[in-house]
Protein backbone atom coordinates (compact mmCIF):
# COMPACT_ATOMS: atom_id res chain seq x y z
CA UNK A 1 0.00 0.00 0.00
CA UNK A 2 2.71 2.47 1.00
CA UNK A 3 4.81 1.48 -2.01
CA UNK A 4 1.92 2.25 -4.37
CA UNK A 5 1.35 5.60 -2.68
CA UNK A 6 5.01 6.54 -3.02
CA UNK A 7 5.02 5.49 -6.67
CA UNK A 8 1.92 7.58 -7.36
CA UNK A 9 3.45 10.59 -5.63
CA UNK A 10 6.71 10.19 -7.57
CA UNK A 11 4.91 9.92 -10.91
CA UNK A 12 2.82 12.99 -10.09
CA UNK A 13 5.91 15.04 -9.31
CA UNK A 14 7.76 13.89 -12.44
CA UNK A 15 4.78 14.52 -14.72
CA UNK A 16 4.25 17.90 -13.11
CA UNK A 17 7.85 18.90 -13.79
CA UNK A 18 7.42 18.12 -17.48
CA UNK A 19 4.06 19.85 -17.63
CA UNK A 20 5.47 22.84 -15.74
CA UNK A 21 8.08 23.44 -18.42
CA UNK A 22 5.43 23.19 -21.13
CA UNK A 23 3.14 25.71 -19.44
CA UNK A 24 6.03 28.09 -18.85
CA UNK A 25 7.25 27.78 -22.45
CA UNK A 26 3.82 28.41 -23.96
CA UNK A 27 3.01 31.46 -21.84
CA UNK A 28 6.57 32.91 -21.83
CA UNK A 29 6.45 36.27 -20.01
CA UNK A 30 2.71 36.39 -19.37
CA UNK A 31 2.82 34.02 -16.37
CA UNK A 32 5.65 33.82 -13.87
CA UNK A 33 7.49 30.58 -13.21
CA UNK A 34 6.01 30.46 -9.70
CA UNK A 35 2.47 30.68 -11.07
CA UNK A 36 3.01 28.02 -13.74
CA UNK A 37 3.59 25.31 -11.11
CA UNK A 38 0.03 25.47 -9.68
CA UNK A 39 -1.39 25.65 -13.21
CA UNK A 40 0.46 22.45 -14.14
CA UNK A 41 -0.70 20.77 -10.92
CA UNK A 42 -4.29 21.81 -11.64
CA UNK A 43 -4.01 20.35 -15.15
CA UNK A 44 -2.76 17.04 -13.71
CA UNK A 45 -5.62 16.96 -11.21
CA UNK A 46 -8.14 17.65 -13.98
CA UNK A 47 -6.74 14.83 -16.11
CA UNK A 48 -6.78 12.48 -13.12
CA UNK A 49 -10.40 13.24 -12.25
CA UNK A 50 -11.39 12.87 -15.91
CA UNK A 51 -9.76 9.44 -16.12
CA UNK A 52 -11.39 8.36 -12.86
CA UNK A 53 -14.84 9.43 -14.02
CA UNK A 54 -14.30 7.70 -17.37
CA UNK A 55 -13.54 4.43 -15.56
CA UNK A 56 -16.47 4.84 -13.16
CA UNK A 57 -18.91 5.47 -16.01
CA UNK A 58 -17.81 2.50 -18.11
CA UNK A 59 -17.09 0.02 -15.27
CA UNK A 60 -19.61 0.84 -12.51
CA UNK A 61 -19.64 -2.71 -11.12
CA UNK A 62 -16.16 -2.18 -9.66
CA UNK A 63 -17.45 0.67 -7.52
PDB file of N, CA, C, O and CB in Angstrom:
ATOM      1  N   UNK A   1       0.830  -1.197   0.000  1.00  0.00           N
ATOM      2  CA  UNK A   1       0.000   0.000   0.000  1.00  0.00           C
ATOM      3  C   UNK A   1       0.871   1.256   0.000  1.00  0.00           C
ATOM      4  O   UNK A   1       0.663   2.163  -0.805  1.00  0.00           O
ATOM      5  CB  UNK A   1      -0.942   0.001   1.215  1.00  0.00           C
ATOM      6  N   UNK A   2       1.841   1.301   0.903  1.00  0.00           N
ATOM      7  CA  UNK A   2       2.708   2.471   0.998  1.00  0.00           C
ATOM      8  C   UNK A   2       3.578   2.606  -0.255  1.00  0.00           C
ATOM      9  O   UNK A   2       3.879   3.713  -0.701  1.00  0.00           O
ATOM     10  CB  UNK A   2       3.592   2.382   2.256  1.00  0.00           C
ATOM     11  N   UNK A   3       3.977   1.455  -0.815  1.00  0.00           N
ATOM     12  CA  UNK A   3       4.806   1.484  -2.013  1.00  0.00           C
ATOM     13  C   UNK A   3       4.028   2.074  -3.188  1.00  0.00           C
ATOM     14  O   UNK A   3       4.575   2.848  -3.973  1.00  0.00           O
ATOM     15  CB  UNK A   3       5.306   0.071  -2.356  1.00  0.00           C
ATOM     16  N   UNK A   4       2.755   1.707  -3.307  1.00  0.00           N
ATOM     17  CA  UNK A   4       1.918   2.253  -4.375  1.00  0.00           C
ATOM     18  C   UNK A   4       1.703   3.749  -4.199  1.00  0.00           C
ATOM     19  O   UNK A   4       1.684   4.498  -5.175  1.00  0.00           O
ATOM     20  CB  UNK A   4       0.572   1.534  -4.415  1.00  0.00           C
ATOM     21  N   UNK A   5       1.541   4.179  -2.959  1.00  0.00           N
ATOM     22  CA  UNK A   5       1.348   5.597  -2.683  1.00  0.00           C
ATOM     23  C   UNK A   5       2.601   6.396  -3.038  1.00  0.00           C
ATOM     24  O   UNK A   5       2.509   7.476  -3.621  1.00  0.00           O
ATOM     25  CB  UNK A   5       0.984   5.809  -1.209  1.00  0.00           C
ATOM     26  N   UNK A   6       3.760   5.865  -2.690  1.00  0.00           N
ATOM     27  CA  UNK A   6       5.011   6.544  -3.022  1.00  0.00           C
ATOM     28  C   UNK A   6       5.230   6.594  -4.529  1.00  0.00           C
ATOM     29  O   UNK A   6       5.703   7.600  -5.058  1.00  0.00           O
ATOM     30  CB  UNK A   6       6.190   5.848  -2.346  1.00  0.00           C
ATOM     31  N   UNK A   7       4.890   5.519  -5.213  1.00  0.00           N
ATOM     32  CA  UNK A   7       5.024   5.492  -6.666  1.00  0.00           C
ATOM     33  C   UNK A   7       4.089   6.511  -7.312  1.00  0.00           C
ATOM     34  O   UNK A   7       4.485   7.207  -8.247  1.00  0.00           O
ATOM     35  CB  UNK A   7       4.733   4.084  -7.207  1.00  0.00           C
ATOM     36  N   UNK A   8       2.874   6.604  -6.830  1.00  0.00           N
ATOM     37  CA  UNK A   8       1.921   7.579  -7.364  1.00  0.00           C
ATOM     38  C   UNK A   8       2.402   9.008  -7.117  1.00  0.00           C
ATOM     39  O   UNK A   8       2.291   9.864  -7.995  1.00  0.00           O
ATOM     40  CB  UNK A   8       0.534   7.373  -6.734  1.00  0.00           C
ATOM     41  N   UNK A   9       2.931   9.260  -5.938  1.00  0.00           N
ATOM     42  CA  UNK A   9       3.454  10.591  -5.628  1.00  0.00           C
ATOM     43  C   UNK A   9       4.641  10.926  -6.524  1.00  0.00           C
ATOM     44  O   UNK A   9       4.741  12.043  -7.033  1.00  0.00           O
ATOM     45  CB  UNK A   9       3.866  10.679  -4.150  1.00  0.00           C
ATOM     46  N   UNK A  10       5.534   9.969  -6.717  1.00  0.00           N
ATOM     47  CA  UNK A  10       6.706  10.185  -7.567  1.00  0.00           C
ATOM     48  C   UNK A  10       6.292  10.476  -9.007  1.00  0.00           C
ATOM     49  O   UNK A  10       6.813  11.404  -9.626  1.00  0.00           O
ATOM     50  CB  UNK A  10       7.632   8.962  -7.523  1.00  0.00           C
ATOM     51  N   UNK A  11       5.371   9.701  -9.535  1.00  0.00           N
ATOM     52  CA  UNK A  11       4.913   9.920 -10.908  1.00  0.00           C
ATOM     53  C   UNK A  11       4.216  11.269 -11.060  1.00  0.00           C
ATOM     54  O   UNK A  11       4.359  11.926 -12.092  1.00  0.00           O
ATOM     55  CB  UNK A  11       3.971   8.797 -11.334  1.00  0.00           C
ATOM     56  N   UNK A  12       3.470  11.683 -10.049  1.00  0.00           N
ATOM     57  CA  UNK A  12       2.818  12.990 -10.091  1.00  0.00           C
ATOM     58  C   UNK A  12       3.842  14.115 -10.137  1.00  0.00           C
ATOM     59  O   UNK A  12       3.688  15.071 -10.897  1.00  0.00           O
ATOM     60  CB  UNK A  12       1.902  13.166  -8.883  1.00  0.00           C
ATOM     61  N   UNK A  13       4.876  14.001  -9.331  1.00  0.00           N
ATOM     62  CA  UNK A  13       5.913  15.038  -9.307  1.00  0.00           C
ATOM     63  C   UNK A  13       6.658  15.087 -10.636  1.00  0.00           C
ATOM     64  O   UNK A  13       6.904  16.170 -11.166  1.00  0.00           O
ATOM     65  CB  UNK A  13       6.902  14.787  -8.155  1.00  0.00           C
ATOM     66  N   UNK A  14       7.018  13.929 -11.176  1.00  0.00           N
ATOM     67  CA  UNK A  14       7.759  13.894 -12.436  1.00  0.00           C
ATOM     68  C   UNK A  14       6.909  14.435 -13.585  1.00  0.00           C
ATOM     69  O   UNK A  14       7.390  15.234 -14.388  1.00  0.00           O
ATOM     70  CB  UNK A  14       8.220  12.462 -12.746  1.00  0.00           C
ATOM     71  N   UNK A  15       5.655  14.006 -13.669  1.00  0.00           N
ATOM     72  CA  UNK A  15       4.778  14.520 -14.720  1.00  0.00           C
ATOM     73  C   UNK A  15       4.552  16.019 -14.570  1.00  0.00           C
ATOM     74  O   UNK A  15       4.464  16.743 -15.562  1.00  0.00           O
ATOM     75  CB  UNK A  15       3.439  13.787 -14.701  1.00  0.00           C
ATOM     76  N   UNK A  16       4.460  16.478 -13.336  1.00  0.00           N
ATOM     77  CA  UNK A  16       4.248  17.903 -13.105  1.00  0.00           C
ATOM     78  C   UNK A  16       5.467  18.710 -13.542  1.00  0.00           C
ATOM     79  O   UNK A  16       5.319  19.819 -14.056  1.00  0.00           O
ATOM     80  CB  UNK A  16       3.941  18.165 -11.626  1.00  0.00           C
ATOM     81  N   UNK A  17       6.655  18.174 -13.349  1.00  0.00           N
ATOM     82  CA  UNK A  17       7.846  18.897 -13.786  1.00  0.00           C
ATOM     83  C   UNK A  17       7.873  19.052 -15.304  1.00  0.00           C
ATOM     84  O   UNK A  17       8.249  20.109 -15.812  1.00  0.00           O
ATOM     85  CB  UNK A  17       9.109  18.178 -13.310  1.00  0.00           C
ATOM     86  N   UNK A  18       7.479  18.011 -16.027  1.00  0.00           N
ATOM     87  CA  UNK A  18       7.422  18.118 -17.483  1.00  0.00           C
ATOM     88  C   UNK A  18       6.318  19.075 -17.920  1.00  0.00           C
ATOM     89  O   UNK A  18       6.512  19.886 -18.825  1.00  0.00           O
ATOM     90  CB  UNK A  18       7.201  16.740 -18.111  1.00  0.00           C
ATOM     91  N   UNK A  19       5.177  18.977 -17.282  1.00  0.00           N
ATOM     92  CA  UNK A  19       4.060  19.846 -17.627  1.00  0.00           C
ATOM     93  C   UNK A  19       4.358  21.298 -17.251  1.00  0.00           C
ATOM     94  O   UNK A  19       3.925  22.219 -17.943  1.00  0.00           O
ATOM     95  CB  UNK A  19       2.784  19.371 -16.930  1.00  0.00           C
ATOM     96  N   UNK A  20       5.087  21.499 -16.171  1.00  0.00           N
ATOM     97  CA  UNK A  20       5.466  22.843 -15.741  1.00  0.00           C
ATOM     98  C   UNK A  20       6.285  23.543 -16.811  1.00  0.00           C
ATOM     99  O   UNK A  20       6.041  24.711 -17.115  1.00  0.00           O
ATOM    100  CB  UNK A  20       6.252  22.786 -14.432  1.00  0.00           C
ATOM    101  N   UNK A  21       7.248  22.844 -17.381  1.00  0.00           N
ATOM    102  CA  UNK A  21       8.081  23.440 -18.421  1.00  0.00           C
ATOM    103  C   UNK A  21       7.258  23.777 -19.664  1.00  0.00           C
ATOM    104  O   UNK A  21       7.509  24.784 -20.327  1.00  0.00           O
ATOM    105  CB  UNK A  21       9.227  22.493 -18.789  1.00  0.00           C
ATOM    106  N   UNK A  22       6.288  22.941 -19.972  1.00  0.00           N
ATOM    107  CA  UNK A  22       5.432  23.194 -21.132  1.00  0.00           C
ATOM    108  C   UNK A  22       4.570  24.434 -20.915  1.00  0.00           C
ATOM    109  O   UNK A  22       4.456  25.279 -21.803  1.00  0.00           O
ATOM    110  CB  UNK A  22       4.540  21.975 -21.416  1.00  0.00           C
ATOM    111  N   UNK A  23       3.974  24.541 -19.752  1.00  0.00           N
ATOM    112  CA  UNK A  23       3.138  25.712 -19.444  1.00  0.00           C
ATOM    113  C   UNK A  23       3.981  26.978 -19.464  1.00  0.00           C
ATOM    114  O   UNK A  23       3.553  28.003 -19.996  1.00  0.00           O
ATOM    115  CB  UNK A  23       2.448  25.550 -18.065  1.00  0.00           C
ATOM    116  N   UNK A  24       5.162  26.914 -18.896  1.00  0.00           N
ATOM    117  CA  UNK A  24       6.025  28.093 -18.850  1.00  0.00           C
ATOM    118  C   UNK A  24       6.498  28.479 -20.254  1.00  0.00           C
ATOM    119  O   UNK A  24       6.604  29.666 -20.565  1.00  0.00           O
ATOM    120  CB  UNK A  24       7.235  27.835 -17.935  1.00  0.00           C
ATOM    121  N   UNK A  25       6.780  27.489 -21.099  1.00  0.00           N
ATOM    122  CA  UNK A  25       7.246  27.782 -22.454  1.00  0.00           C
ATOM    123  C   UNK A  25       6.139  28.389 -23.312  1.00  0.00           C
ATOM    124  O   UNK A  25       6.397  29.285 -24.116  1.00  0.00           O
ATOM    125  CB  UNK A  25       7.777  26.514 -23.115  1.00  0.00           C
ATOM    126  N   UNK A  26       4.933  27.914 -23.146  1.00  0.00           N
ATOM    127  CA  UNK A  26       3.821  28.410 -23.964  1.00  0.00           C
ATOM    128  C   UNK A  26       3.447  29.836 -23.576  1.00  0.00           C
ATOM    129  O   UNK A  26       3.147  30.654 -24.445  1.00  0.00           O
ATOM    130  CB  UNK A  26       2.600  27.491 -23.822  1.00  0.00           C
ATOM    131  N   UNK A  27       3.463  30.139 -22.282  1.00  0.00           N
ATOM    132  CA  UNK A  27       3.014  31.460 -21.837  1.00  0.00           C
ATOM    133  C   UNK A  27       4.132  32.494 -21.800  1.00  0.00           C
ATOM    134  O   UNK A  27       3.853  33.690 -21.718  1.00  0.00           O
ATOM    135  CB  UNK A  27       2.394  31.351 -20.473  1.00  0.00           C
ATOM    136  N   UNK A  28       5.362  32.073 -21.856  1.00  0.00           N
ATOM    137  CA  UNK A  28       6.572  32.910 -21.828  1.00  0.00           C
ATOM    138  C   UNK A  28       6.518  33.951 -20.706  1.00  0.00           C
ATOM    139  O   UNK A  28       6.619  33.585 -19.535  1.00  0.00           O
ATOM    140  CB  UNK A  28       6.759  33.614 -23.180  1.00  0.00           C
ATOM    141  N   UNK A  29       6.363  35.220 -21.031  1.00  0.00           N
ATOM    142  CA  UNK A  29       6.450  36.273 -20.011  1.00  0.00           C
ATOM    143  C   UNK A  29       5.097  36.622 -19.388  1.00  0.00           C
ATOM    144  O   UNK A  29       5.040  37.426 -18.458  1.00  0.00           O
ATOM    145  CB  UNK A  29       7.056  37.518 -20.616  1.00  0.00           C
ATOM    146  N   UNK A  30       4.033  36.044 -19.875  1.00  0.00           N
ATOM    147  CA  UNK A  30       2.711  36.393 -19.372  1.00  0.00           C
ATOM    148  C   UNK A  30       2.464  35.840 -17.974  1.00  0.00           C
ATOM    149  O   UNK A  30       1.791  36.481 -17.167  1.00  0.00           O
ATOM    150  CB  UNK A  30       1.647  35.885 -20.317  1.00  0.00           C
ATOM    151  N   UNK A  31       3.000  34.661 -17.677  1.00  0.00           N
ATOM    152  CA  UNK A  31       2.816  34.019 -16.375  1.00  0.00           C
ATOM    153  C   UNK A  31       4.190  33.740 -15.785  1.00  0.00           C
ATOM    154  O   UNK A  31       5.085  33.256 -16.478  1.00  0.00           O
ATOM    155  CB  UNK A  31       1.977  32.698 -16.497  1.00  0.00           C
ATOM    156  N   UNK A  32       4.352  34.046 -14.514  1.00  0.00           N
ATOM    157  CA  UNK A  32       5.645  33.817 -13.871  1.00  0.00           C
ATOM    158  C   UNK A  32       5.889  32.329 -13.674  1.00  0.00           C
ATOM    159  O   UNK A  32       4.960  31.523 -13.741  1.00  0.00           O
ATOM    160  CB  UNK A  32       5.717  34.549 -12.523  1.00  0.00           C
ATOM    161  N   UNK A  33       7.129  31.975 -13.433  1.00  0.00           N
ATOM    162  CA  UNK A  33       7.487  30.575 -13.210  1.00  0.00           C
ATOM    163  C   UNK A  33       6.802  30.045 -11.953  1.00  0.00           C
ATOM    164  O   UNK A  33       6.403  28.882 -11.909  1.00  0.00           O
ATOM    165  CB  UNK A  33       9.016  30.418 -13.093  1.00  0.00           C
ATOM    166  N   UNK A  34       6.664  30.884 -10.941  1.00  0.00           N
ATOM    167  CA  UNK A  34       6.012  30.461  -9.697  1.00  0.00           C
ATOM    168  C   UNK A  34       4.523  30.185  -9.913  1.00  0.00           C
ATOM    169  O   UNK A  34       3.960  29.317  -9.247  1.00  0.00           O
ATOM    170  CB  UNK A  34       6.194  31.532  -8.611  1.00  0.00           C
ATOM    171  N   UNK A  35       3.890  30.892 -10.813  1.00  0.00           N
ATOM    172  CA  UNK A  35       2.467  30.682 -11.074  1.00  0.00           C
ATOM    173  C   UNK A  35       2.223  29.504 -12.011  1.00  0.00           C
ATOM    174  O   UNK A  35       1.130  28.937 -12.011  1.00  0.00           O
ATOM    175  CB  UNK A  35       1.855  31.939 -11.662  1.00  0.00           C
ATOM    176  N   UNK A  36       3.216  29.127 -12.805  1.00  0.00           N
ATOM    177  CA  UNK A  36       3.007  28.022 -13.741  1.00  0.00           C
ATOM    178  C   UNK A  36       2.995  26.669 -13.033  1.00  0.00           C
ATOM    179  O   UNK A  36       2.427  25.711 -13.557  1.00  0.00           O
ATOM    180  CB  UNK A  36       4.089  28.033 -14.811  1.00  0.00           C
ATOM    181  N   UNK A  37       3.607  26.572 -11.859  1.00  0.00           N
ATOM    182  CA  UNK A  37       3.594  25.309 -11.110  1.00  0.00           C
ATOM    183  C   UNK A  37       2.180  24.932 -10.664  1.00  0.00           C
ATOM    184  O   UNK A  37       1.768  23.796 -10.896  1.00  0.00           O
ATOM    185  CB  UNK A  37       4.515  25.409  -9.887  1.00  0.00           C
ATOM    186  N   UNK A  38       1.417  25.833 -10.035  1.00  0.00           N
ATOM    187  CA  UNK A  38       0.035  25.471  -9.682  1.00  0.00           C
ATOM    188  C   UNK A  38      -0.855  25.208 -10.902  1.00  0.00           C
ATOM    189  O   UNK A  38      -1.769  24.386 -10.833  1.00  0.00           O
ATOM    190  CB  UNK A  38      -0.580  26.573  -8.846  1.00  0.00           C
ATOM    191  N   UNK A  39      -0.598  25.892 -12.002  1.00  0.00           N
ATOM    192  CA  UNK A  39      -1.385  25.646 -13.211  1.00  0.00           C
ATOM    193  C   UNK A  39      -1.131  24.233 -13.718  1.00  0.00           C
ATOM    194  O   UNK A  39      -2.068  23.539 -14.114  1.00  0.00           O
ATOM    195  CB  UNK A  39      -1.047  26.682 -14.307  1.00  0.00           C
ATOM    196  N   UNK A  40       0.122  23.803 -13.710  1.00  0.00           N
ATOM    197  CA  UNK A  40       0.457  22.446 -14.142  1.00  0.00           C
ATOM    198  C   UNK A  40      -0.146  21.414 -13.192  1.00  0.00           C
ATOM    199  O   UNK A  40      -0.633  20.374 -13.636  1.00  0.00           O
ATOM    200  CB  UNK A  40       1.984  22.267 -14.223  1.00  0.00           C
ATOM    201  N   UNK A  41      -0.117  21.692 -11.894  1.00  0.00           N
ATOM    202  CA  UNK A  41      -0.704  20.772 -10.921  1.00  0.00           C
ATOM    203  C   UNK A  41      -2.221  20.689 -11.098  1.00  0.00           C
ATOM    204  O   UNK A  41      -2.802  19.610 -10.972  1.00  0.00           O
ATOM    205  CB  UNK A  41      -0.360  21.215  -9.487  1.00  0.00           C
ATOM    206  N   UNK A  42      -2.851  21.797 -11.382  1.00  0.00           N
ATOM    207  CA  UNK A  42      -4.288  21.810 -11.645  1.00  0.00           C
ATOM    208  C   UNK A  42      -4.624  21.013 -12.906  1.00  0.00           C
ATOM    209  O   UNK A  42      -5.632  20.307 -12.947  1.00  0.00           O
ATOM    210  CB  UNK A  42      -4.792  23.254 -11.782  1.00  0.00           C
ATOM    211  N   UNK A  43      -3.790  21.125 -13.920  1.00  0.00           N
ATOM    212  CA  UNK A  43      -4.010  20.350 -15.149  1.00  0.00           C
ATOM    213  C   UNK A  43      -3.891  18.859 -14.873  1.00  0.00           C
ATOM    214  O   UNK A  43      -4.687  18.074 -15.387  1.00  0.00           O
ATOM    215  CB  UNK A  43      -3.008  20.767 -16.241  1.00  0.00           C
ATOM    216  N   UNK A  44      -2.907  18.451 -14.068  1.00  0.00           N
ATOM    217  CA  UNK A  44      -2.763  17.038 -13.713  1.00  0.00           C
ATOM    218  C   UNK A  44      -3.966  16.546 -12.917  1.00  0.00           C
ATOM    219  O   UNK A  44      -4.448  15.436 -13.145  1.00  0.00           O
ATOM    220  CB  UNK A  44      -1.476  16.816 -12.909  1.00  0.00           C
ATOM    221  N   UNK A  45      -4.450  17.353 -11.998  1.00  0.00           N
ATOM    222  CA  UNK A  45      -5.621  16.965 -11.208  1.00  0.00           C
ATOM    223  C   UNK A  45      -6.853  16.826 -12.101  1.00  0.00           C
ATOM    224  O   UNK A  45      -7.652  15.909 -11.915  1.00  0.00           O
ATOM    225  CB  UNK A  45      -5.887  17.995 -10.093  1.00  0.00           C
ATOM    226  N   UNK A  46      -7.007  17.716 -13.054  1.00  0.00           N
ATOM    227  CA  UNK A  46      -8.135  17.651 -13.976  1.00  0.00           C
ATOM    228  C   UNK A  46      -8.079  16.388 -14.829  1.00  0.00           C
ATOM    229  O   UNK A  46      -9.098  15.729 -15.035  1.00  0.00           O
ATOM    230  CB  UNK A  46      -8.160  18.889 -14.872  1.00  0.00           C
ATOM    231  N   UNK A  47      -6.902  16.055 -15.320  1.00  0.00           N
ATOM    232  CA  UNK A  47      -6.738  14.834 -16.113  1.00  0.00           C
ATOM    233  C   UNK A  47      -7.019  13.606 -15.254  1.00  0.00           C
ATOM    234  O   UNK A  47      -7.666  12.664 -15.713  1.00  0.00           O
ATOM    235  CB  UNK A  47      -5.313  14.757 -16.710  1.00  0.00           C
ATOM    236  N   UNK A  48      -6.540  13.609 -14.020  1.00  0.00           N
ATOM    237  CA  UNK A  48      -6.779  12.481 -13.121  1.00  0.00           C
ATOM    238  C   UNK A  48      -8.250  12.272 -12.819  1.00  0.00           C
ATOM    239  O   UNK A  48      -8.734  11.141 -12.846  1.00  0.00           O
ATOM    240  CB  UNK A  48      -6.029  12.681 -11.836  1.00  0.00           C
ATOM    241  N   UNK A  49      -8.964  13.345 -12.533  1.00  0.00           N
ATOM    242  CA  UNK A  49     -10.401  13.238 -12.252  1.00  0.00           C
ATOM    243  C   UNK A  49     -11.148  12.789 -13.506  1.00  0.00           C
ATOM    244  O   UNK A  49     -12.088  11.999 -13.414  1.00  0.00           O
ATOM    245  CB  UNK A  49     -10.965  14.593 -11.745  1.00  0.00           C
ATOM    246  N   UNK A  50     -10.745  13.279 -14.661  1.00  0.00           N
ATOM    247  CA  UNK A  50     -11.393  12.867 -15.907  1.00  0.00           C
ATOM    248  C   UNK A  50     -11.214  11.375 -16.157  1.00  0.00           C
ATOM    249  O   UNK A  50     -12.162  10.690 -16.541  1.00  0.00           O
ATOM    250  CB  UNK A  50     -10.834  13.664 -17.084  1.00  0.00           C
ATOM    251  N   UNK A  51     -10.010  10.874 -15.943  1.00  0.00           N
ATOM    252  CA  UNK A  51      -9.762   9.439 -16.117  1.00  0.00           C
ATOM    253  C   UNK A  51     -10.561   8.614 -15.116  1.00  0.00           C
ATOM    254  O   UNK A  51     -11.117   7.574 -15.467  1.00  0.00           O
ATOM    255  CB  UNK A  51      -8.268   9.132 -15.971  1.00  0.00           C
ATOM    256  N   UNK A  52     -10.618   9.073 -13.879  1.00  0.00           N
ATOM    257  CA  UNK A  52     -11.386   8.365 -12.855  1.00  0.00           C
ATOM    258  C   UNK A  52     -12.866   8.296 -13.234  1.00  0.00           C
ATOM    259  O   UNK A  52     -13.484   7.234 -13.147  1.00  0.00           O
ATOM    260  CB  UNK A  52     -11.220   9.052 -11.489  1.00  0.00           C
ATOM    261  N   UNK A  53     -13.423   9.414 -13.647  1.00  0.00           N
ATOM    262  CA  UNK A  53     -14.836   9.433 -14.024  1.00  0.00           C
ATOM    263  C   UNK A  53     -15.102   8.575 -15.259  1.00  0.00           C
ATOM    264  O   UNK A  53     -16.152   7.939 -15.355  1.00  0.00           O
ATOM    265  CB  UNK A  53     -15.293  10.867 -14.281  1.00  0.00           C
ATOM    266  N   UNK A  54     -14.172   8.552 -16.192  1.00  0.00           N
ATOM    267  CA  UNK A  54     -14.305   7.698 -17.366  1.00  0.00           C
ATOM    268  C   UNK A  54     -14.388   6.233 -16.957  1.00  0.00           C
ATOM    269  O   UNK A  54     -15.220   5.489 -17.477  1.00  0.00           O
ATOM    270  CB  UNK A  54     -13.130   7.918 -18.325  1.00  0.00           C
ATOM    271  N   UNK A  55     -13.531   5.813 -16.030  1.00  0.00           N
ATOM    272  CA  UNK A  55     -13.541   4.426 -15.559  1.00  0.00           C
ATOM    273  C   UNK A  55     -14.823   4.133 -14.795  1.00  0.00           C
ATOM    274  O   UNK A  55     -15.417   3.070 -14.975  1.00  0.00           O
ATOM    275  CB  UNK A  55     -12.316   4.144 -14.670  1.00  0.00           C
ATOM    276  N   UNK A  56     -15.258   5.052 -13.951  1.00  0.00           N
ATOM    277  CA  UNK A  56     -16.475   4.841 -13.157  1.00  0.00           C
ATOM    278  C   UNK A  56     -17.708   4.731 -14.055  1.00  0.00           C
ATOM    279  O   UNK A  56     -18.609   3.939 -13.777  1.00  0.00           O
ATOM    280  CB  UNK A  56     -16.661   5.987 -12.148  1.00  0.00           C
ATOM    281  N   UNK A  57     -17.751   5.513 -15.116  1.00  0.00           N
ATOM    282  CA  UNK A  57     -18.908   5.467 -16.009  1.00  0.00           C
ATOM    283  C   UNK A  57     -18.958   4.152 -16.785  1.00  0.00           C
ATOM    284  O   UNK A  57     -20.033   3.575 -16.950  1.00  0.00           O
ATOM    285  CB  UNK A  57     -18.876   6.649 -16.983  1.00  0.00           C
ATOM    286  N   UNK A  58     -17.817   3.677 -17.259  1.00  0.00           N
ATOM    287  CA  UNK A  58     -17.815   2.497 -18.113  1.00  0.00           C
ATOM    288  C   UNK A  58     -17.608   1.185 -17.363  1.00  0.00           C
ATOM    289  O   UNK A  58     -17.792   0.118 -17.949  1.00  0.00           O
ATOM    290  CB  UNK A  58     -16.758   2.639 -19.144  1.00  0.00           C
ATOM    291  N   UNK A  59     -17.229   1.230 -16.082  1.00  0.00           N
ATOM    292  CA  UNK A  59     -17.089   0.021 -15.269  1.00  0.00           C
ATOM    293  C   UNK A  59     -17.703   0.247 -13.890  1.00  0.00           C
ATOM    294  O   UNK A  59     -16.987   0.180 -12.891  1.00  0.00           O
ATOM    295  CB  UNK A  59     -15.598  -0.384 -15.138  1.00  0.00           C
ATOM    296  N   UNK A  60     -19.000   0.510 -13.804  1.00  0.00           N
ATOM    297  CA  UNK A  60     -19.612   0.837 -12.511  1.00  0.00           C
ATOM    298  C   UNK A  60     -19.651  -0.336 -11.539  1.00  0.00           C
ATOM    299  O   UNK A  60     -19.759  -0.118 -10.332  1.00  0.00           O
ATOM    300  CB  UNK A  60     -21.008   1.340 -12.727  1.00  0.00           C
ATOM    301  N   UNK A  61     -19.567  -1.570 -12.023  1.00  0.00           N
ATOM    302  CA  UNK A  61     -19.645  -2.713 -11.118  1.00  0.00           C
ATOM    303  C   UNK A  61     -18.428  -2.814 -10.197  1.00  0.00           C
ATOM    304  O   UNK A  61     -18.496  -3.490  -9.171  1.00  0.00           O
ATOM    305  CB  UNK A  61     -19.787  -3.992 -11.916  1.00  0.00           C
ATOM    306  N   UNK A  62     -17.341  -2.170 -10.533  1.00  0.00           N
ATOM    307  CA  UNK A  62     -16.156  -2.178  -9.662  1.00  0.00           C
ATOM    308  C   UNK A  62     -16.333  -1.241  -8.465  1.00  0.00           C
ATOM    309  O   UNK A  62     -15.630  -1.366  -7.463  1.00  0.00           O
ATOM    310  CB  UNK A  62     -14.906  -1.774 -10.459  1.00  0.00           C
ATOM    311  N   UNK A  63     -17.269  -0.312  -8.577  1.00  0.00           N
ATOM    312  CA  UNK A  63     -17.452   0.671  -7.524  1.00  0.00           C
ATOM    313  C   UNK A  63     -18.807   0.478  -6.909  1.00  0.00           C
ATOM    314  O   UNK A  63     -19.177   1.207  -5.990  1.00  0.00           O
ATOM    315  CB  UNK A  63     -17.295   2.099  -8.055  1.00  0.00           C
TER     316      UNK A  63
END
